[in-house]
Amino acid sequence: MSERIRWGLLATGAIAEAFARAVKVSQTGELVAVGSRARAKADAFGAKFGIPRCHGTYEALLADPGVEAVYVSTPHPQHAEWTIKAAEAGKHILVEKPIALNVYETQVMMEAAAANKVFLMEAYMYRCHPQTARLVELLREKAIGDVRVIQATFSFHAGFDPNSRLWSNALAGGGIMDVGGYTTSIARLIAGAAVGLPFADPISVTGAAHLHPETGVDEWALATLKFPHDIVANLATGVGVNQENVVRLFGSTGHILVPDPYVCWRDGAMPGKIIVNRNGQPPEEISIDSPVTSFAHEADVCGRAIRAGRLQAESPAMTWADTIGNIRAQDAWRAAVGLTYEAEKAANLKPVTIAKRPLAVRAGKPMPKGTIGHLDKPVSRLVMGVDNQDSMPHAATVFDDYFERGGNAFDTAHCYGETRSRLLGQWIASRGIREQVVIIAKGAHTPLCNPDALTAQLIQQLEWLGTGYADIYMMHRDNLDIPVRKFIDVLNEHVRAGRIKAFGGSNWSLKRVKQANSYAHRTGQQGFSVVSNNLALAEMVNPVWGGCIHCHDAADRAWLKRTQMALLPWSSQARGFFVPGRARPDKRDDESLVQSWYSDANFTRQARAVELAAKYHVDPVAIALAWVLRQPFPTFPLIGPRTVSETRSSLAALDVPLTAKEMKYLNLEA
């Protein structure tokens, strides 16, 4: 392996030219290849910069064994696709800002980089310039006391062209996503440095903007961010108005002006300058020497990290956590001004994943599956909860990843609302996988727990889902005032009508389940196939919600073992009780956690889970989930990951081979 990083350029636009010039004067890199969608463009670019290998496709560039790292500078909507594919090709990656269209795409990209053990950084080149490091030093030295107010602007006036990426909705145009990200990133950097942190994330984001009447992207926009420690920031951006592109900081004992905060010259030397005004003293002008551009510093930051074997750069360059916080702030800014790109809308969902390929289970070891009575398809051992995805970008990224890992079961409910059911249904339809997935619908929640409401809600939810049937239907609660026979009769009507296949009850006592199945048997009808009560290593002390019950006690578990009835346990990880640092006897800030799970017995279980986690090299939460999975009756725990990394961490439990002795030890039975 050569000492210098062998760079390949993926795309040939103006920003790629800036980076190409930078690599040539960098200390760590060399240009070895360029790829374009048109061979003629690649050849012309290669001739201009003396690049030896020119490829007419991006795929050919990624297949080039001589390329060690790639710089992705395609239009914004293509960043995720080519970053994922570059990671899968084993290439280290520097991707132009914004890293992706939203935080959900970003999370998938980072998962791909982590899985393939490659470096990934978002290209905010000013973060690599020595001026930025000096600004951080000044803030940590309290040069102007405690920071109170941040003002950051990056804006310019471009003539309107609906086909330009700056103005195109299809290309994620507008100020917020083009140069507004600089203002969010520097404000977050300053707010963090002011209190000794690498960065800070805002507590709230509000904003206003003028959206172009033809394309809908923001011509100019403002945002107000509130940070911890009462730091506030005012941000301004735009592609349709020139503004003063400076950063001003106001503190308790002075103020700072950064005239060129983003040091974004694309060619030649780019020195820095910071002007510090301390109360009662003359201004101090601090010059920061730099013989090269920010892009050259950026190439070297990447090069040094890659050679050191790090997957991320060091602060103040963009770490993964920093990038996640920044794109989330941009998402919030867009939401505040009412800007959603057409590609993000549920109605425009394409029949491919973020990586622009058909959805399929990944090669390797897919999630194991089990069987449930009256179903003609297998069910993945971990069931995806559809209770926290409120937008298609969120739903599609989490659902795609779960399916690719081998998951196929989705838990929905009428009371989760119309939007979430429609998002799931639209995603399933776009992927063409209805017969490959198991939809669990729930209804008849208190106070509407009766046969008439059950029927009305089931029919309505099936319409929301866009399907003619649910694979499994569960009553969300029980109603002791209604005889079990009435529930069994109406559920069998829906079985005969083809609206459901298997059915059961959530938060039904096993005594009532026995009564229901006894009646079904006597009358020659279908009975319960599943129960969905709480089961977690930590025993629920008090109900999480009214009407909730668990089946943790020995008698219930013995009955489930004897009958082999499937259990779909909710809160199978005790709502974070086993997450390190989340639950401690002296930490009582989460009243729900305290009320439902805090007990001496559960803290002993927690300590034993921590002990076995060290043995199996997993997190304690994986041990807790493994205890549920290893019961002597079929369990299909419901999980509610909000990110793809949370899904991955849940899957770790599937590979923990707890012994019978360890199972008893964890549950205080030995």
N, C-alpha and C positions, 0 to 999 in steps of 0.2 A: 504494500500500500504506500503510495507516494505521500510525502509530508504535507503537500498542499491539498486542500479539498477540491475535488474535481466537480465543478458545477455544470449542470445542464439547465438551460433556460426554457421554460415551458410557456410559450407565447412570445410575441415579438413586438409589443407595443412600445410606447414612449418610456414607460416606467421600466421596461425590460432593458432598454438602451441605457438608462441611468444606472441600473445595477450592473450591466455589462462593463461600463466604464469603471465602475467602482471596484469590481473584482480584479480588473487589470492592475490597479494600484494597491490592492489589499496585501496584507502580509501573509494571509493564510490560504488564498484561493487561486484557482485558475479556471478559465473557460474551456470546456472540452466539447460541448455539444449544444445545439439549439434545436427546438422542435416547434413547428407551426402546423396549422391545418392546411397550409398550401406550401408545397415544396419550394416554389419560387421565392416566397417570403423568407423561408428559412435560409435559402442559399444567399439571398441578398443580405440578410442580417449577418450570416456567417462571414461573408466577404468583408463587410464593414468592420467587424471586430476581430477578424482573424481566428475564427472558431473552426476547428478542423472537421467536425462532423455535423452535418445538417440533415435533419429528419423532416419528412413531409407529413408526419402525424405525431400526435402526442404519445400515442401508444409506442411508436418506434423509439422515441426519446426514452421512455421509461424502461424499455427492453434493452437499452444500450448498457452493456456491462461496464463500460468505462465511466459511466456517470455515477457519482457518489451522492450528490445532493442536487435537488432541483429547486429553482425559484419559480413559483407559480404566480403568474401575473395576468391571468385571463380576466374577463369581466367577472364581477362579483358572483353572479349565480352559478358560475362554474368552479368556484374555489373548492367547494366541498367534494365534488366528484373527483377532481384531479388530485386533490390532497389524499383522499382515501386510496385512490389507485396508485399513487406514488408510494404511499406507506406500504401497501401490499406488494409493491415491487421492491421493497427494501431500501428505498431512497430516503435520505434525510430531506427535510422540507422547510423552506422559508416561503410563506404564503402572504401575498399582498393583503393589506387591510382593505376593507373589513374582512376578517378571516372567513366569514360566512354571512348568510342572510339573517341568521338569528342564533340564539344561544343553543337551540336544539341541534341544528346542523353542526355547530361547533363541538358539542359533546360527542357526537358520532365520529368526527374527525380525530379528536383526541383519543378516543377509544381505539381507533385504527392505528394511530401512531404508537400507543402504548402496547397494543397487541403485537405489533411488528418490531418493537424496540428501536424506533427511529426518532431522531430529533425533529421537533416541530416548533416553529415560532411564527407569530404574526408580525408582519413587517412594518411596525411603527419605528422607522429608522431613527427618528430624533431621540428615542429612548437610549440609543447606543452612542450618542454624541457626548463628549466630555462636558459640554455645557449643562446637560441634564443632570449628570452626576454632581456637578458643582452646585446646582440649584438645590438638590437634595441635601447636600452637606450644609448649606446655609440654613435651611429650614430646621435641620436637626440641631444646629448650633443656636437656634432661636435668634437668628440675626434680626428679626423684626418682632420678637416676642411670640405670642400665641397667634397663629393665623386665624383670622375671622372671616374674611371675604376673598373669594377668588373670582377673577374675571378672565375668561379665555375666549378668544375669537379666532375663527379660521373661515374665511369667506372670500368669494371672488365672483365676478360677473362674466358669465359665458353666454354668448348669443344663443337664443333658443333654437334647438334643432331636435325635433321629436325622435330622430333616429340615433342621436348621440347617446352614449351610455350615461351621460350626466343628466339627461332629461327623460330617459326611457324607463317606464315602469317595469317592463320585462327584464331590464338589465339592472334593476334596483338602484335607479338614479336618485338624484336629490342631494341636498347638502348633508343631511344627518349621516348618511351612509358613505359619503365620499370623503369630506374633510371634517365633518362633525365629530367623527371618532377621535380625531386628534384632541379636540377640546375636552371630551369626556375622559380620555386617557390621562391628559396632563392634570386635569382637576383632581382625578382620583389619586394620581401620584402625589400631588401636593398635599391633599387632605390626609394621606397616609404618612408621608414624611414628616408632616407637622407634629405628629404624635408618636413618631418613632416606629412606624410600620412601613412595609414595602409599598402599600397602597391602601386605599379605603374605598368601600362601596357605599353608595348613597342610601340613606334611609328612605328618601322620597325623591321622586322626579316629576316635575310638572313642566308644561311647555305650551307654546303657541307657535303657529306657523302659517305661512301662505302657501297653499298647495296649487300647483299649476292647473288651470281649468281643463286643459287638454289631456295631460298625462297623469295628473294626480300626485306627482312627486313634489317634495318641498323645495320651493325656490329660495326661501329664507326661513329660518327657524330660531327660536330662543328656547332655552331650558333653564330651570332653576333646580339645583340639586342641594339637598340638605344632607350633611354628613354627621357622624357622631362628633361629640365635643363642640356642638353648635357652630360648625364650619358650614358656610353656605357658598355656593358657586353659581355664577351667572354665565351661561354659555351662549354663544351666537355663531351661526353658520349659514351658509347659503351658496348656491351656484348662480343666483340671479342678482346679486348685489355686492359691490365692493365694500368692505369694512376694514377697520384697523386691526390687522392680524397680530395682536400682541397679547401677552399675559400680564396681568397685574395682580399682585397679592397685597392685602392690607392686614396688618397685624396690630397687636396691642402696643408696640413701640416703634412702628415704622411701616414702610411699604417697599415693595420690590417691583421693578419693571423688567420684563424680558422682551426686548424689541423683536427678536427673531426666535420665538420659542420652539419652532418646529425645524429650524435650520435645514430647510428643504431644498437648497440649491442642488441641481442635478449634475453639475459639472464644476470642477475647480475646487479650490480650498474654501472651507466654510468655517471661519472662526466664530466664536460665540461671544456674547456680551450680556452681562447682568448688571443692572443699576440698583444699588441698595440705598434707600433713604431712611436713615435712622432719625428719630425725633430729635431736633435740636442740633443736628450735625450736618455738614455738607454731604451731598451725594457721593457715594463711592461707586466708581465704575470698575467692574471686574471683567477683564478680558480673558477669554479662554482660547488658547491657540489650537488650531486644527488644520493641518496641511491638506486634509482630504475631506470629502463630503461625508454626510451622515450615512450614505449608502455604503461607503467603504468601511466605516466603523461597524455597520450592521453585518457586512460580510465577515468581518473578523470576529465579532461576537459569536456568530454562528459557527465559524470555523474552530474557534477555541473550545466551544462547548462540545462539538462533534468529536474533536480529537481527545477530549477528556472523557468521552463516553457518557456524557450527560444527555438526557432526552429533552431537557429544558435549558433555556438561558438563565443567567443570573440577573437579579434585579439591579438596576432599574429597567433593563430590557424586559420585554413582555414574557412573563412566565405564564403557564397555563391558567393558573388561578386568576391572574391579572386579566388575561384575555377573556375568560368567562365573565368576570365582573364587568368588563368594558362592553362586551356585546350585549350583556343583559341591560346595561344602562342605555345603550342605543335602542334596544327593543322597547324599553320603557318610554324613552323620548318619542319614538315613533307612535307608540300607543297613545301618548298624551296629546299628540297633534292629529290623531286619526289617520295615520298613514299605514296601511297594510298593502303589501305588494300583491298583485293579482296571483302570482305563483303560490302565495301562502294561503289563499282562500280555498276552503274545502271543495267548492264547486269546480275548481280548476286542478284538482289533484291528478297527477300523471300516473300511468300504470307502471311506474318504475320506482326504485328506491333512490335515496340521495346520490348513490354512486351511479345512477342512470342505468340500472340493469334490472331484469325481472326478479321479483322476490323469490328466494329459494333458501332452503335450509343449508347452512354452511357445512362444508366437508369437515370431518373430524368426529367428535363425540357429541351427538345431539342429546338434548334433554330426554331422559327416560320417560316412558308413558305407562299408564295403567288402564284398567277397564272399569267401567261403571255399568251396572245393570240397566238393560233396555236401551243402551247406546250401541250403535253399529260402527263406531269409530273410537280409536284410542284417545286418551286424555293425558296431556302433559302433566307431570307431577307437580309443577308449580303453575298456578293460575294467575293470569294478569288481571289486576283490578282496574276497572275502567271508571275511576271515581275522582281523578285529579287532572285529566287532560281536557283543557278548555279551548284549544285551538288545533287546527290541523297540523301545523308544523310540529307541535309537541306530540300529538297523538301518532302521527305517521312515523316519526323517528323512533319513538319508544316501541310501538307495535312492530315495525319492521325488524328492529334489533331482536326483540323477543322471539319473533317467528324464525328469524335466521338462526337463532340459538336452539331451535327445536321446539319452542313453545307453541301451543295451538289452542289454549282455552282462555276465554275472556269472560270475566264476571261483571255483569251490568245490573242495573236496577232502575225501576221506574222512578224512584225518588232521587236518583242521581241527576235527573233532568233530561230534557229533550236533546240538548246540544251534545252531550256526551254519547248518547245512543246513536245520534245521527253521524257523529264523527266516526264511530266504530263501523257503522254500516257502510258509510261512504268509503272508508279505507278498505274494508273487505271486498266491496264491489270493484274498486279500482284495481285491486290485486288479483281478482278472479279466483278467490280461494274459499268460497263459502263452504264447499264440501270438505275442505281440509281442516276447518276450524270448528271448535265447540263454543257455542254461545250459551252462556248461563244468564237467563233473565230472572229478575226477581220483582215481586209486587206484593200487594195486600199488606202494606205496612200499616201499623197502628196510626190513626184510628180507623183506617179503611181496610181492616182485615176481615173481609167477609166474601162469600162466593161471588156476589154481583160486582163488587169492586175489583176482585181478582180478574174476572173476565174482561171488564172494561179496560183495566190497566194493561193486561197482556196484549189485547188487540191493539191498543194504542202504541205500546212499546215496539211491537213487531213492525208497525208502520214506520216508526222512527228509525228502526234498524234497517228497514228496506228488505226484510226477509219474510218468508211465509211461515217460518217455524223457529223455535228455540230448541236447542239440543237438550238443555236441562232447564226446568222451571222450578224456582223455589219461592215459597211464601216467605216473605221477609220477617214476619212475626206470626205468633199464634194468637188465637182469640178463644179463650177458655169458655166463653159463653156460647160458642157454636160447636155442635157435635162434630166429631171427626168425620162421620159419614158424609156430611154435607161437603166438606172439602174434598174427600176422596171422590165423590160422585162428580163434582164439577171438574176436577182435574182429569178424570177419565173421559169426560166429554171432550176436553181439548186434545187429549191423546187421540181419540177417535177422529177428531176433525183435522188431525195432522199438524196442529199448532205447536205441540210439544212432544217430546219423546220420553225422557226420564223426568221425574219430579221429586221434590222433597221439601224440607222446611228448614229455615234459618231461625235459630233461637227457639226451637221446639224442644220441650223436655223429651227424653227418651221414653218416658212413660206414655206420653201422647203419641209418639211415633209407633210404639208397640200397639196401641189401641187402633191407630189408623191402619196399620198393616194387617191386624187381625180382622178388621172389618173388610178390607179389600180381599183378603183370602177367602172369607166366608161367602162373599158375593161374586167371586170369580173376576175381580177387577185388578188392575195394576196398583201396586202400592209404592211406598217411598223407596227410592233407590239411593238417596243421599240425604245427609244431614249437614247443616252448616252452622255449627256452634263454635264458640271459641275453644281453642286448644293451643296452649303455649307452654313452654317449659316453666315460665313464671305463672303461677296460678292466679287467676283474676280474683281479687279481693272484693271489689265492688264493681257493679256493671259499668262498662264504658258509656253505654247509652241505656235509657230505660227499656226494660223488656229483654235485655241481653242475658244469655246464660252461657256457661261453659260446661265442658264434659271432661274436666281434668281429674275428677275423683276416680278412685280405683273401680268402683262399681260400674260407672259409665264406660270406662275403657274396657272392662271385662266383657260387657255386653257387646260393644263394637267388635271386639276380637271374636266373640262367639258367632255373631251374625255376619261378620265381614262386610257390614254396610259401609259404604264409602263416606268419609268425612271430609268436608271442605272447610277447614278451620280458618276463621277470620282472625286478624291480629295475631297471626301465628308467631310473630317475633315480639309480641308483647309491646307493640307500639314504641319500640326503641329502648326498652328497658335494658337490653344487653349491649347497646352501643356504648363503647368506652366513654366514660365521663358524663353520659346522659343522665343516669340515675345513680345517686349516692344518698345515703341516709341524711347527709347534711345539705343536700341540694334539693330544694323544694319549690323551684320556680315554675314547674309544670304541674298545675293542680290536677289535671286529668291523670297524669302518670302517677302522681302521689296517691290519689284516691283509689285507682284501679289496681296498682301493682306493688305498692310499697308494703312490705312485710318482712319480718326477720327471716322467715323461711325463703322468701324470694331472693333476698340479698345473699343468702347462703347458696342458693342455686346459681346466682350470678357469679359468685366467687369460684364455684366449681366449673362453670362454663369458661371463665377466664383461664383457669388451670388447664383444662383440656384444649383450649384454643392454642396455648403455647405448644402443647404436644403435637397437634395436627397442623400447626403453622397456618391457622386461619383466624379470622376475627371471632370474638365470642358470640356475635349474633349468628354466625354460621353454625356454631355448636348448638345454639338454641333451636335453630330451624331444623338441623339434622335430627334432634331429639323428636320433633314432630314427624318428620319423614320416616323415621325408623320404627314407628309404632307397629304392633303386630296386626294391624288392620289397615286397609287402604286409605291413605291420606293424600289430599291434593291441596296443600296450603295456598291460601290466597295471599298474594303479595301486591304491594302498591308502589312500585318504583316510579319515581318522578324523572329519573335520568337513566341513560343506558348503563352508566357505571353502577348504579344501584341494582339493576337487573343482574349484571355480571357478578356482583358481590353476593347476591342471593343464591346464584347457581353454585357457589362454592360449597354450600351445604350438601349438595347431592353427592359429593365425593368424600364426605367424612364418614368413615366406616365405624361408627360407634359400636362397641361391643355390648352384649347384654348386661355385663357388669357395670359398664360406664353409663348405660341408660338408667339403671337403678341408682347409681351414685349421683347423677345429675338431679334426679327427682327426690333425693333424700330418702330413698328406700334402702340404702345400704351405707 
